[in-house]
Amino acid sequence: MKIDKVSGAHVQQPKLQQAKKPVESSLQPKTSEPEMNANTVALEKAQMAMAALSDVDIEKVARVREALANGKLELDSKALSQAMMQFHTGHE
């Protein structure tokens, strides 16, 4: 059996009326202004404290360099590879 396209044949779709619902303000979280200001102040303090910190622990870098130079640094390649896999894939 062969079905051919019939030109000009068009079945009209009934128009569905959607009821428009008003946007409810109860869906939005209600936060009072003082709580928001307290959170903002705490966040700003934390950001200033973090900005004051160094990105690199220079003393630790010096200890690792010294251990490498003296041959005292042991490397667990299995632990390193597992850590790399977990970091890049999200699992072991």
Phi and psi in radians as a Rosetta constraint file:
Dihedral C 1 N 2 CA 2 C 2 CIRCULARHARMONIC -2.004 0.35
Dihedral N 2 CA 2 C 2 N 3 CIRCULARHARMONIC 2.322 0.35
Dihedral C 2 N 3 CA 3 C 3 CIRCULARHARMONIC -1.920 0.35
Dihedral N 3 CA 3 C 3 N 4 CIRCULARHARMONIC 2.102 0.35
Dihedral C 3 N 4 CA 4 C 4 CIRCULARHARMONIC -1.781 0.35
Dihedral N 4 CA 4 C 4 N 5 CIRCULARHARMONIC 2.653 0.35
Dihedral C 4 N 5 CA 5 C 5 CIRCULARHARMONIC -1.278 0.35
Dihedral N 5 CA 5 C 5 N 6 CIRCULARHARMONIC 2.245 0.35
Dihedral C 5 N 6 CA 6 C 6 CIRCULARHARMONIC -1.706 0.35
Dihedral N 6 CA 6 C 6 N 7 CIRCULARHARMONIC 2.054 0.35
Dihedral C 6 N 7 CA 7 C 7 CIRCULARHARMONIC -1.337 0.35
Dihedral N 7 CA 7 C 7 N 8 CIRCULARHARMONIC 2.485 0.35
Dihedral C 7 N 8 CA 8 C 8 CIRCULARHARMONIC 1.491 0.35
Dihedral N 8 CA 8 C 8 N 9 CIRCULARHARMONIC -0.216 0.35
Dihedral C 8 N 9 CA 9 C 9 CIRCULARHARMONIC -1.456 0.35
Dihedral N 9 CA 9 C 9 N 10 CIRCULARHARMONIC 2.169 0.35
Dihedral C 9 N 10 CA 10 C 10 CIRCULARHARMONIC -2.509 0.35
Dihedral N 10 CA 10 C 10 N 11 CIRCULARHARMONIC 2.205 0.35
Dihedral C 10 N 11 CA 11 C 11 CIRCULARHARMONIC -1.713 0.35
Dihedral N 11 CA 11 C 11 N 12 CIRCULARHARMONIC 2.110 0.35
Dihedral C 11 N 12 CA 12 C 12 CIRCULARHARMONIC -1.337 0.35
Dihedral N 12 CA 12 C 12 N 13 CIRCULARHARMONIC 2.400 0.35
Dihedral C 12 N 13 CA 13 C 13 CIRCULARHARMONIC -1.514 0.35
Dihedral N 13 CA 13 C 13 N 14 CIRCULARHARMONIC 2.409 0.35
Dihedral C 13 N 14 CA 14 C 14 CIRCULARHARMONIC -1.166 0.35
Dihedral N 14 CA 14 C 14 N 15 CIRCULARHARMONIC 2.501 0.35
Dihedral C 14 N 15 CA 15 C 15 CIRCULARHARMONIC -1.446 0.35
Dihedral N 15 CA 15 C 15 N 16 CIRCULARHARMONIC 2.158 0.35
Dihedral C 15 N 16 CA 16 C 16 CIRCULARHARMONIC -1.613 0.35
Dihedral N 16 CA 16 C 16 N 17 CIRCULARHARMONIC 2.303 0.35
Dihedral C 16 N 17 CA 17 C 17 CIRCULARHARMONIC -1.667 0.35
Dihedral N 17 CA 17 C 17 N 18 CIRCULARHARMONIC 2.173 0.35
Dihedral C 17 N 18 CA 18 C 18 CIRCULARHARMONIC -1.749 0.35
Dihedral N 18 CA 18 C 18 N 19 CIRCULARHARMONIC 2.289 0.35
Dihedral C 18 N 19 CA 19 C 19 CIRCULARHARMONIC -1.304 0.35
Dihedral N 19 CA 19 C 19 N 20 CIRCULARHARMONIC 2.217 0.35
Dihedral C 19 N 20 CA 20 C 20 CIRCULARHARMONIC -1.485 0.35
Dihedral N 20 CA 20 C 20 N 21 CIRCULARHARMONIC 2.125 0.35
Dihedral C 20 N 21 CA 21 C 21 CIRCULARHARMONIC -1.687 0.35
Dihedral N 21 CA 21 C 21 N 22 CIRCULARHARMONIC 2.378 0.35
Dihedral C 21 N 22 CA 22 C 22 CIRCULARHARMONIC -1.203 0.35
Dihedral N 22 CA 22 C 22 N 23 CIRCULARHARMONIC 2.542 0.35
Dihedral C 22 N 23 CA 23 C 23 CIRCULARHARMONIC -1.229 0.35
Dihedral N 23 CA 23 C 23 N 24 CIRCULARHARMONIC 2.134 0.35
Dihedral C 23 N 24 CA 24 C 24 CIRCULARHARMONIC -1.509 0.35
Dihedral N 24 CA 24 C 24 N 25 CIRCULARHARMONIC 2.299 0.35
Dihedral C 24 N 25 CA 25 C 25 CIRCULARHARMONIC -1.332 0.35
Dihedral N 25 CA 25 C 25 N 26 CIRCULARHARMONIC -0.220 0.35
Dihedral C 25 N 26 CA 26 C 26 CIRCULARHARMONIC -1.265 0.35
Dihedral N 26 CA 26 C 26 N 27 CIRCULARHARMONIC -0.263 0.35
Dihedral C 26 N 27 CA 27 C 27 CIRCULARHARMONIC -1.290 0.35
Dihedral N 27 CA 27 C 27 N 28 CIRCULARHARMONIC -0.437 0.35
Dihedral C 27 N 28 CA 28 C 28 CIRCULARHARMONIC -1.454 0.35
Dihedral N 28 CA 28 C 28 N 29 CIRCULARHARMONIC 2.395 0.35
Dihedral C 28 N 29 CA 29 C 29 CIRCULARHARMONIC -1.122 0.35
Dihedral N 29 CA 29 C 29 N 30 CIRCULARHARMONIC 2.376 0.35
Dihedral C 29 N 30 CA 30 C 30 CIRCULARHARMONIC -1.634 0.35
Dihedral N 30 CA 30 C 30 N 31 CIRCULARHARMONIC 1.998 0.35
Dihedral C 30 N 31 CA 31 C 31 CIRCULARHARMONIC -2.107 0.35
Dihedral N 31 CA 31 C 31 N 32 CIRCULARHARMONIC 2.364 0.35
Dihedral C 31 N 32 CA 32 C 32 CIRCULARHARMONIC -1.425 0.35
Dihedral N 32 CA 32 C 32 N 33 CIRCULARHARMONIC 2.675 0.35
Dihedral C 32 N 33 CA 33 C 33 CIRCULARHARMONIC -1.051 0.35
Dihedral N 33 CA 33 C 33 N 34 CIRCULARHARMONIC -0.736 0.35
Dihedral C 33 N 34 CA 34 C 34 CIRCULARHARMONIC -1.087 0.35
Dihedral N 34 CA 34 C 34 N 35 CIRCULARHARMONIC -0.671 0.35
Dihedral C 34 N 35 CA 35 C 35 CIRCULARHARMONIC -1.110 0.35
Dihedral N 35 CA 35 C 35 N 36 CIRCULARHARMONIC -0.727 0.35
Dihedral C 35 N 36 CA 36 C 36 CIRCULARHARMONIC -1.129 0.35
Dihedral N 36 CA 36 C 36 N 37 CIRCULARHARMONIC -0.726 0.35
Dihedral C 36 N 37 CA 37 C 37 CIRCULARHARMONIC -1.141 0.35
Dihedral N 37 CA 37 C 37 N 38 CIRCULARHARMONIC -0.695 0.35
Dihedral C 37 N 38 CA 38 C 38 CIRCULARHARMONIC -1.114 0.35
Dihedral N 38 CA 38 C 38 N 39 CIRCULARHARMONIC -0.731 0.35
Dihedral C 38 N 39 CA 39 C 39 CIRCULARHARMONIC -1.154 0.35
Dihedral N 39 CA 39 C 39 N 40 CIRCULARHARMONIC -0.684 0.35
Dihedral C 39 N 40 CA 40 C 40 CIRCULARHARMONIC -1.126 0.35
Dihedral N 40 CA 40 C 40 N 41 CIRCULARHARMONIC -0.742 0.35
Dihedral C 40 N 41 CA 41 C 41 CIRCULARHARMONIC -1.131 0.35
Dihedral N 41 CA 41 C 41 N 42 CIRCULARHARMONIC -0.764 0.35
Dihedral C 41 N 42 CA 42 C 42 CIRCULARHARMONIC -1.108 0.35
Dihedral N 42 CA 42 C 42 N 43 CIRCULARHARMONIC -0.707 0.35
Dihedral C 42 N 43 CA 43 C 43 CIRCULARHARMONIC -1.132 0.35
Dihedral N 43 CA 43 C 43 N 44 CIRCULARHARMONIC -0.763 0.35
Dihedral C 43 N 44 CA 44 C 44 CIRCULARHARMONIC -1.089 0.35
Dihedral N 44 CA 44 C 44 N 45 CIRCULARHARMONIC -0.696 0.35
Dihedral C 44 N 45 CA 45 C 45 CIRCULARHARMONIC -1.104 0.35
Dihedral N 45 CA 45 C 45 N 46 CIRCULARHARMONIC -0.762 0.35
Dihedral C 45 N 46 CA 46 C 46 CIRCULARHARMONIC -1.118 0.35
Dihedral N 46 CA 46 C 46 N 47 CIRCULARHARMONIC -0.707 0.35
Dihedral C 46 N 47 CA 47 C 47 CIRCULARHARMONIC -1.153 0.35
Dihedral N 47 CA 47 C 47 N 48 CIRCULARHARMONIC -0.667 0.35
Dihedral C 47 N 48 CA 48 C 48 CIRCULARHARMONIC -1.164 0.35
Dihedral N 48 CA 48 C 48 N 49 CIRCULARHARMONIC -0.687 0.35
Dihedral C 48 N 49 CA 49 C 49 CIRCULARHARMONIC -1.132 0.35
Dihedral N 49 CA 49 C 49 N 50 CIRCULARHARMONIC -0.712 0.35
Dihedral C 49 N 50 CA 50 C 50 CIRCULARHARMONIC -1.190 0.35
Dihedral N 50 CA 50 C 50 N 51 CIRCULARHARMONIC -0.633 0.35
Dihedral C 50 N 51 CA 51 C 51 CIRCULARHARMONIC -1.129 0.35
Dihedral N 51 CA 51 C 51 N 52 CIRCULARHARMONIC -0.492 0.35
Dihedral C 51 N 52 CA 52 C 52 CIRCULARHARMONIC -1.341 0.35
Dihedral N 52 CA 52 C 52 N 53 CIRCULARHARMONIC -0.332 0.35
Dihedral C 52 N 53 CA 53 C 53 CIRCULARHARMONIC -1.359 0.35
Dihedral N 53 CA 53 C 53 N 54 CIRCULARHARMONIC 2.625 0.35
Dihedral C 53 N 54 CA 54 C 54 CIRCULARHARMONIC -1.380 0.35
Dihedral N 54 CA 54 C 54 N 55 CIRCULARHARMONIC 2.539 0.35
Dihedral C 54 N 55 CA 55 C 55 CIRCULARHARMONIC -1.280 0.35
Dihedral N 55 CA 55 C 55 N 56 CIRCULARHARMONIC -0.427 0.35
Dihedral C 55 N 56 CA 56 C 56 CIRCULARHARMONIC -2.217 0.35
Dihedral N 56 CA 56 C 56 N 57 CIRCULARHARMONIC 2.351 0.35
Dihedral C 56 N 57 CA 57 C 57 CIRCULARHARMONIC -1.449 0.35
Dihedral N 57 CA 57 C 57 N 58 CIRCULARHARMONIC 1.650 0.35
Dihedral C 57 N 58 CA 58 C 58 CIRCULARHARMONIC -1.046 0.35
Dihedral N 58 CA 58 C 58 N 59 CIRCULARHARMONIC -0.675 0.35
Dihedral C 58 N 59 CA 59 C 59 CIRCULARHARMONIC -1.126 0.35
Dihedral N 59 CA 59 C 59 N 60 CIRCULARHARMONIC -0.711 0.35
Dihedral C 59 N 60 CA 60 C 60 CIRCULARHARMONIC -1.165 0.35
Dihedral N 60 CA 60 C 60 N 61 CIRCULARHARMONIC -0.694 0.35
Dihedral C 60 N 61 CA 61 C 61 CIRCULARHARMONIC -1.056 0.35
Dihedral N 61 CA 61 C 61 N 62 CIRCULARHARMONIC -0.739 0.35
Dihedral C 61 N 62 CA 62 C 62 CIRCULARHARMONIC -1.106 0.35
Dihedral N 62 CA 62 C 62 N 63 CIRCULARHARMONIC -0.721 0.35
Dihedral C 62 N 63 CA 63 C 63 CIRCULARHARMONIC -1.126 0.35
Dihedral N 63 CA 63 C 63 N 64 CIRCULARHARMONIC -0.711 0.35
Dihedral C 63 N 64 CA 64 C 64 CIRCULARHARMONIC -1.179 0.35
Dihedral N 64 CA 64 C 64 N 65 CIRCULARHARMONIC -0.713 0.35
Dihedral C 64 N 65 CA 65 C 65 CIRCULARHARMONIC -1.061 0.35
Dihedral N 65 CA 65 C 65 N 66 CIRCULARHARMONIC -0.748 0.35
Dihedral C 65 N 66 CA 66 C 66 CIRCULARHARMONIC -1.129 0.35
Dihedral N 66 CA 66 C 66 N 67 CIRCULARHARMONIC -0.747 0.35
Dihedral C 66 N 67 CA 67 C 67 CIRCULARHARMONIC -1.125 0.35
Dihedral N 67 CA 67 C 67 N 68 CIRCULARHARMONIC -0.681 0.35
Dihedral C 67 N 68 CA 68 C 68 CIRCULARHARMONIC -1.127 0.35
Dihedral N 68 CA 68 C 68 N 69 CIRCULARHARMONIC -0.759 0.35
Dihedral C 68 N 69 CA 69 C 69 CIRCULARHARMONIC -1.131 0.35
Dihedral N 69 CA 69 C 69 N 70 CIRCULARHARMONIC -0.597 0.35
Dihedral C 69 N 70 CA 70 C 70 CIRCULARHARMONIC -1.584 0.35
Dihedral N 70 CA 70 C 70 N 71 CIRCULARHARMONIC -0.020 0.35
Dihedral C 70 N 71 CA 71 C 71 CIRCULARHARMONIC 1.268 0.35
Dihedral N 71 CA 71 C 71 N 72 CIRCULARHARMONIC 0.389 0.35
Dihedral C 71 N 72 CA 72 C 72 CIRCULARHARMONIC -1.703 0.35
Dihedral N 72 CA 72 C 72 N 73 CIRCULARHARMONIC -0.022 0.35
Dihedral C 72 N 73 CA 73 C 73 CIRCULARHARMONIC -1.593 0.35
Dihedral N 73 CA 73 C 73 N 74 CIRCULARHARMONIC 2.117 0.35
Dihedral C 73 N 74 CA 74 C 74 CIRCULARHARMONIC -1.740 0.35
Dihedral N 74 CA 74 C 74 N 75 CIRCULARHARMONIC 2.465 0.35
Dihedral C 74 N 75 CA 75 C 75 CIRCULARHARMONIC -2.056 0.35
Dihedral N 75 CA 75 C 75 N 76 CIRCULARHARMONIC 2.163 0.35
Dihedral C 75 N 76 CA 76 C 76 CIRCULARHARMONIC -1.657 0.35
Dihedral N 76 CA 76 C 76 N 77 CIRCULARHARMONIC 1.678 0.35
Dihedral C 76 N 77 CA 77 C 77 CIRCULARHARMONIC -1.122 0.35
Dihedral N 77 CA 77 C 77 N 78 CIRCULARHARMONIC -0.562 0.35
Dihedral C 77 N 78 CA 78 C 78 CIRCULARHARMONIC -1.163 0.35
Dihedral N 78 CA 78 C 78 N 79 CIRCULARHARMONIC -0.781 0.35
Dihedral C 78 N 79 CA 79 C 79 CIRCULARHARMONIC -1.137 0.35
Dihedral N 79 CA 79 C 79 N 80 CIRCULARHARMONIC -0.669 0.35
Dihedral C 79 N 80 CA 80 C 80 CIRCULARHARMONIC -1.126 0.35
Dihedral N 80 CA 80 C 80 N 81 CIRCULARHARMONIC -0.787 0.35
Dihedral C 80 N 81 CA 81 C 81 CIRCULARHARMONIC -1.155 0.35
Dihedral N 81 CA 81 C 81 N 82 CIRCULARHARMONIC -0.661 0.35
Dihedral C 81 N 82 CA 82 C 82 CIRCULARHARMONIC -1.141 0.35
Dihedral N 82 CA 82 C 82 N 83 CIRCULARHARMONIC -0.718 0.35
Dihedral C 82 N 83 CA 83 C 83 CIRCULARHARMONIC -1.124 0.35
Dihedral N 83 CA 83 C 83 N 84 CIRCULARHARMONIC -0.685 0.35
Dihedral C 83 N 84 CA 84 C 84 CIRCULARHARMONIC -1.157 0.35
Dihedral N 84 CA 84 C 84 N 85 CIRCULARHARMONIC -0.748 0.35
Dihedral C 84 N 85 CA 85 C 85 CIRCULARHARMONIC -1.118 0.35
Dihedral N 85 CA 85 C 85 N 86 CIRCULARHARMONIC -0.733 0.35
Dihedral C 85 N 86 CA 86 C 86 CIRCULARHARMONIC -1.146 0.35
Dihedral N 86 CA 86 C 86 N 87 CIRCULARHARMONIC -0.702 0.35
Dihedral C 86 N 87 CA 87 C 87 CIRCULARHARMONIC -1.135 0.35
Dihedral N 87 CA 87 C 87 N 88 CIRCULARHARMONIC -0.771 0.35
Dihedral C 87 N 88 CA 88 C 88 CIRCULARHARMONIC -1.503 0.35
Dihedral N 88 CA 88 C 88 N 89 CIRCULARHARMONIC -0.413 0.35
Dihedral C 88 N 89 CA 89 C 89 CIRCULARHARMONIC -2.014 0.35
Dihedral N 89 CA 89 C 89 N 90 CIRCULARHARMONIC -0.263 0.35
Dihedral C 89 N 90 CA 90 C 90 CIRCULARHARMONIC 1.528 0.35
Dihedral N 90 CA 90 C 90 N 91 CIRCULARHARMONIC -0.017 0.35
Dihedral C 90 N 91 CA 91 C 91 CIRCULARHARMONIC -2.682 0.35
Dihedral N 91 CA 91 C 91 N 92 CIRCULARHARMONIC 2.958 0.35
